[in-house]
C-alpha cells in the first residue's frame, strides 16, 4: 500500500505501529487482532511488535506477515537494549500512530514514542492492573502517562481506576468499548453439536457449562469449582468445561485447580480443555457461560457469549456490569459467593425459556452496542483527534 492511496473511510491512510507486551492468548490480544483487521480493511499501513510470548503470531499473520512482526525480546536482553530496539523500529517505520497495549509495552512505548519519530502515542489500558496499587508503580505510571497523547480505556471502570489509582491524566482518557465480529455461529447443527460433546466427553443431554479464561487467580476458578460442587448435587449430569491455559507464573494455581477438580465430588464433572482456537464453536454449543472473576477490565468473552446468544452467570465486579446487564443478558452475583453462583446456575439450567430470553437479549445488545465496526471507528476517531493537535 502506498501513502497516496485513499483509506476506505475516505480519510488519509495512516501508518500505525501496535506494540503489545505479550502475544499469549487473552482478551487484549484477541481485541488487538480484531482492531488490526478492521484497520487493515480501511486501508491503513500496519506493523506489530511484541515484547514476549509469541503464541498468537500466526493468527496475526493475516494482518502483518510473519517476517514483519518484531519480537523485542523482553527477558532476553536488558531493558535499555529493548528500548533501543523499539526506538529503532519507530525510527525506520516512522508511524503516524504508535499504539501500545498492556503496562510494560505502555512504559517502553511512552518513552520511545514521545521522544522518537512517532507523531502521536496512544496507550490502551485493558485491565484494572493490580500492580498499579504499588506506590512506586503508580508514580511511574502517572509520569509516563503524561508522555502519551491519548489513553484509551476499554470501560468506564478502568478509566476511573487508571486515573484514581494509576495517576493518569483524566483529560487524555477516552473510553472505547471492545467490539466483536458477529460473523460466528449462534447454534451448531445437531450432528456437529453431538460430535463436540463426544470430543469433550459430555453426555448428550447433560447441562454444558462453559468458562473461557486463562488459568489465573483473577478468574476465580476455585470459587467456580466450589459452586460446581453444589450444582452436581442437584444436577449430577452437569459438566463444566474450562478453556484456557496457564502461564509459567500461574503453574501452581493450575495444578491446584486440577487437584481440586479430581476430588470425589467433582471427579469427571470438570473438563480441562486447554487453549482452543474454536471458542465460537464452543460458545455455540454450550448451554450457559459462567465466569467467577475477582476483577475484570471488561471481559471480551462476555461479548463472545452474547454473540452466540448464550445467557451468562458472572460476578458483579469491576466492569462486568458494563458488559453483562443483570437480569437482562445474565445473572450477576457477589464475588466469592459460591452458593449464590450455584443457585443462579441451577435456576437457569431449570428454566429453558429464561435462558432463551437472556440469550436473545444478549445477542441484541452486542449487535446494537459492541460491534467491531463501532470499536474500530471510535479508535480511529481518537487517533485523528490526537493527530489534529500535532503539526
C-alpha positions in Angstrom: 0.0 0.0 0.0 1.3 3.5 -0.9 0.8 6.5 1.2 -1.0 8.2 -1.7 -3.8 5.6 -1.6 -7.1 6.5 0.0 -8.4 4.7 3.0 -11.8 3.0 2.8 -13.3 5.5 5.3 -12.5 8.4 2.9 -9.7 9.8 5.0 -5.9 9.7 4.5 -4.4 6.3 5.4 -2.2 6.2 8.4 0.9 4.3 9.4 0.1 2.5 12.6 2.6 0.6 14.8 1.0 -1.5 17.5 3.2 -2.7 20.4 1.9 -5.2 22.9 3.6 -6.7 26.0 2.6 -10.3 25.3 1.1 -12.3 22.4 -0.1 -15.1 24.7 -3.8 -15.7 24.2 -6.1 -13.4 26.1 -8.7 -10.8 25.8 -6.3 -7.9 25.0 -4.6 -9.9 22.2 -7.9 -11.1 20.7 -9.1 -7.5 20.8 -5.9 -6.2 19.1 -6.3 -8.8 16.3 -9.9 -7.6 15.6 -8.8 -4.0 15.8 -5.9 -4.5 13.3 -8.1 -6.5 10.9 -10.6 -3.6 10.9 -7.8 -1.0 10.3 -6.4 -3.1 7.5 -9.8 -3.3 5.8 -9.8 0.5 6.0 -6.5 0.6 4.1 -4.1 1.7 6.8 -0.5 0.5 6.9 0.2 -1.7 9.9 3.2 -3.0 11.8 3.2 -5.2 15.0 5.8 -5.5 17.8 5.5 -7.6 20.9 7.8 -7.9 23.9 7.3 -11.7 24.7 5.2 -14.8 24.3 4.9 -15.5 20.5 1.8 -17.7 21.0 -0.5 -15.9 18.5 1.9 -14.8 15.9 0.4 -17.0 13.1 -3.1 -15.6 13.8 -1.7 -12.1 13.3 -0.1 -13.1 10.0 -3.2 -12.2 8.0 -2.8 -8.5 9.0 1.0 -8.4 9.4 3.0 -11.1 7.7 5.3 -13.1 9.9 8.6 -11.6 8.7 7.3 -8.1 9.6 6.3 -9.0 13.2 9.0 -7.8 15.6 9.8 -9.8 18.7 11.5 -7.2 21.0 12.8 -9.9 23.4 11.8 -8.9 26.9 13.6 -11.2 29.4 16.3 -12.0 26.9 18.0 -8.6 26.8 18.5 -5.7 29.1 15.7 -3.0 29.3 17.9 -0.4 27.7 18.6 -2.7 24.8 14.9 -3.4 24.4 14.1 0.3 24.4 16.8 0.7 21.8 15.2 -2.0 19.6 11.8 -0.3 19.8 13.3 3.1 19.2 15.0 1.7 16.0 11.7 0.2 14.8 9.9 3.5 15.3 12.7 5.4 13.5 12.6 3.1 10.5 8.8 2.8 10.2 8.0 6.4 11.2 4.4 5.8 12.3 1.7 8.4 12.4 0.4 6.5 15.4 2.2 4.4 18.0 -0.5 2.4 19.8 0.7 0.4 22.9 -1.2 -2.3 24.8 -0.6 -3.6 28.4 1.6 -2.0 31.1 5.2 -2.9 30.0 4.6 -2.0 26.4 2.9 1.2 27.5 6.0 2.1 29.5 8.5 1.5 26.8 6.3 3.0 24.1 5.6 6.2 26.1 9.4 7.0 26.1 10.2 5.7 22.6 7.2 7.3 21.0 7.2 10.7 22.7 11.0 11.3 22.2 11.2 9.3 18.9 9.7 9.5 15.5 6.0 8.7 16.2 3.7 11.6 15.5 1.4 10.6 18.4 1.5 7.9 21.1 -1.7 6.2 22.2 -1.8 3.8 25.2 -4.6 1.3 25.7 -5.5 0.2 29.2 -7.1 -3.3 29.1 -7.4 -4.0 32.8 -7.5 -2.6 36.3 -3.9 -3.8 36.9 -3.2 -4.8 40.5 0.4 -3.7 40.0 -0.8 -0.1 40.0 -1.7 -0.4 43.7 2.0 -0.3 44.5 3.0 3.2 45.2 6.2 3.4 43.1 4.4 1.7 40.1 1.6 4.2 40.3 4.0 7.1 40.4 6.0 5.8 37.4 2.7 5.0 35.5 1.4 8.5 36.2 4.6 10.2 35.0 4.8 8.0 31.8 1.1 8.5 31.0 1.8 12.2 30.6 4.0 11.4 27.6 1.0 9.8 25.9 -1.2 11.9 23.6 -4.3 9.9 24.4 -5.2 7.0 26.7 -7.9 4.6 25.5 -9.7 2.7 28.3 -12.0 -0.2 27.5 -14.5 0.6 30.2 -15.6 3.4 32.5 -14.4 1.3 35.4 -10.8 1.1 34.0 -10.9 4.8 33.2 -11.6 5.6 36.9 -9.0 3.1 38.0 -6.1 4.4 35.9 -6.8 8.0 37.0 -7.6 7.4 40.7 -5.0 4.6 41.3 -2.7 4.8 38.3 -2.5 8.7 38.4 -3.0 9.0 34.6 -4.2 12.5 33.4 -8.0 12.4 33.2 -8.2 14.9 30.3 -6.4 12.4 28.0 -8.7 9.4 28.7 -11.1 8.2 26.0 -13.4 5.3 26.5 -13.7 2.8 23.7 -15.5 -0.5 24.5 -14.3 -3.7 23.0 -16.1 -4.8 19.8 -16.7 -8.2 18.3 -17.3 -9.6 14.8 -20.8 -11.1 14.6 -19.9 -13.4 11.8 -20.0 -16.5 14.0 -22.4 -19.4 14.8 -25.2 -19.0 17.2 -26.1 -22.7 17.3 -24.4 -25.8 15.9 -26.2 -28.3 13.7 -27.3 -31.4 15.7 -24.5 -33.6 14.3 -21.8 -31.1 14.9 -23.1 -30.5 18.5 -23.0 -34.2 19.2 -19.5 -34.5 17.8 -18.3 -31.7 20.0 -19.9 -33.3 23.1 -18.3 -36.6 22.2 -14.9 -35.0 21.9 -15.2 -33.3 25.3 -16.9 -36.5 26.8 -20.1 -34.6 27.7 -23.3 -36.7 27.7 -25.8 -35.7 25.0 -28.4 -34.3 27.4 -26.1 -33.0 30.1 -26.1 -29.3 31.0 -23.0 -27.9 29.3 -21.4 -25.1 31.3 -18.5 -23.2 29.7 -15.8 -21.0 31.2 -13.2 -19.4 28.9 -10.4 -17.7 30.8 -6.7 -18.2 31.4 -5.9 -20.3 34.5 -5.2 -17.4 36.8 -6.4 -16.5 40.3 -8.0 -13.3 38.9 -10.6 -15.5 37.1 -11.9 -17.1 40.3 -11.9 -20.7 39.1 -11.6 -22.0 42.7 -14.9 -20.3 43.6 -16.4 -21.7 40.4 -15.4 -25.2 41.4 -16.9 -24.7 44.8 -20.2 -23.7 43.1 -19.9 -26.7 40.9 -19.9 -29.0 43.9 -23.3 -27.6 44.8 -24.6 -27.8 41.2 -23.8 -31.5 40.8 -25.6 -32.4 44.0 -28.8 -31.4 42.2 -27.7 -32.0 38.6 -25.3 -34.9 38.6 -25.1 -34.9 34.8 -23.8 -31.3 34.6 -20.4 -30.7 33.1 -18.1 -27.7 33.4 -15.6 -27.1 30.6 -12.7 -24.9 31.4 -11.0 -23.4 28.3 -7.7 -21.6 28.8 -4.0 -22.2 29.6 -1.7 -21.3 32.4 1.4 -19.2 32.2 4.6 -20.1 34.0 3.7 -17.7 36.9 0.4 -19.5 37.5 1.5 -23.1 37.1 0.9 -23.8 40.8 -2.6 -22.4 40.6 -3.3 -24.6 37.6 -2.1 -27.6 39.5 -4.3 -26.7 42.5 -7.4 -26.4 40.2 -6.7 -29.9 38.6 -6.2 -31.4 42.1 -9.5 -29.8 43.3 -11.4 -31.0 40.2 -10.1 -34.5 40.7 -11.7 -34.7 44.2 -14.6 -37.1 45.0 -17.4 -34.6 44.4 -16.1 -33.3 41.1 -14.3 -36.2 39.5 -15.4 -36.5 35.9 -17.6 -33.3 36.1 -14.9 -30.8 35.1 -13.1 -30.9 31.8 -9.9 -29.0 31.2 -9.9 -28.3 27.5 -6.7 -26.2 27.4 -6.2 -23.4 24.9 -8.5 -23.6 22.0 -8.9 -21.7 18.7 -12.5 -22.7 18.2 -14.1 -20.7 21.0 -17.0 -19.5 18.8 -17.9 -23.2 18.2 -17.8 -23.9 21.9 -19.9 -20.9 22.7 -22.5 -22.0 20.2 -22.6 -25.5 21.7 -22.8 -24.7 25.4 -26.0 -24.1 27.4 -24.6 -21.5 29.8 -21.5 -19.3 30.0 -20.1 -18.9 33.6 -17.1 -17.0 35.0 -16.4 -16.1 38.6 -13.8 -13.3 38.1 -12.5 -11.4 41.1 -12.0 -8.4 38.9 -12.3 -7.6 35.1 -11.2 -4.7 33.0 -14.2 -5.6 30.8 -14.3 -9.2 29.7 -14.3 -9.8 25.9 -15.5 -13.4 26.5 -18.8 -12.0 27.7 -19.3 -10.4 24.3 -18.4 -13.7 22.7 -21.0 -15.5 24.8 -23.7 -12.9 24.0 -22.8 -13.0 20.3 -23.6 -16.7 20.5 -26.9 -16.0 22.1 -25.9 -17.5 25.4 -27.0 -16.5 28.9 -24.3 -15.6 31.4 -23.7 -16.2 35.1 -20.9 -13.9 36.4 -19.7 -11.9 39.3 -20.8 -8.3 39.9 -17.2 -6.8 40.0 -15.3 -4.1 38.2 -16.5 -3.5 34.7 -18.6 -6.7 34.3 -21.9 -4.8 34.7 -20.9 -2.6 31.8 -20.9 -5.8 29.6 -23.5 -8.0 31.3 -26.8 -6.4 32.1 -28.0 -8.1 35.3 -31.4 -9.7 34.8 -31.4 -8.8 31.1 -28.5 -10.7 29.5 -27.4 -12.7 32.5 -27.3 -13.0 36.3 -24.6 -11.3 38.4 -23.7 -12.5 41.9 -21.3 -11.3 44.5 -17.6 -12.5 44.1 -16.5 -15.5 46.1 -20.1 -16.4 46.9 -20.2 -20.0 45.6 -23.7 -20.7 46.9 -25.2 -17.7 45.1 -23.3 -18.7 41.9 -24.6 -22.3 42.2 -28.2 -21.1 42.8 -28.0 -18.9 39.6 -26.7 -21.8 37.6 -29.4 -24.2 38.8 -32.2 -21.7 38.3 -31.2 -21.1 34.7 -30.5 -24.8 34.0 -34.0 -25.5 35.1 -35.6 -22.7 33.0 -35.0 -23.0 29.2 -37.4 -20.1 28.5 -35.4 -17.8 30.7 -32.1 -18.9 29.2 -33.6 -18.2 25.8 -34.8 -14.7 26.9 -31.4 -13.8 28.3 -29.5 -15.1 25.3 -31.7 -13.2 22.8 -31.3 -10.0 24.8 -27.5 -10.6 24.9 -27.3 -11.0 21.1 -29.3 -7.9 20.6 -27.1 -5.9 23.0 -23.9 -7.0 21.2 -25.4 -6.1 17.8 -26.5 -2.7 19.0 -23.5 -1.6 21.1 -20.5 -3.9 20.8 -19.7 -4.5 17.1 -16.1 -4.5 15.8 -17.0 -1.8 13.3 -18.1 0.6 16.0 -14.9 -0.2 18.0 -12.6 0.5 15.0 -14.4 3.7 14.1 -14.2 5.1 17.7 -10.5 4.1 17.9 -9.7 5.9 14.6 -11.5 8.9 15.9 -9.2 9.0 18.9 -6.2 8.8 16.6 -7.4 11.7 14.5 -8.2 13.8 17.5 -4.7 13.4 18.8 -3.1 14.0 15.3 -5.1 17.2 14.9 -3.2 18.7 17.7 0.2 17.9 16.2 1.8 19.6 13.2 
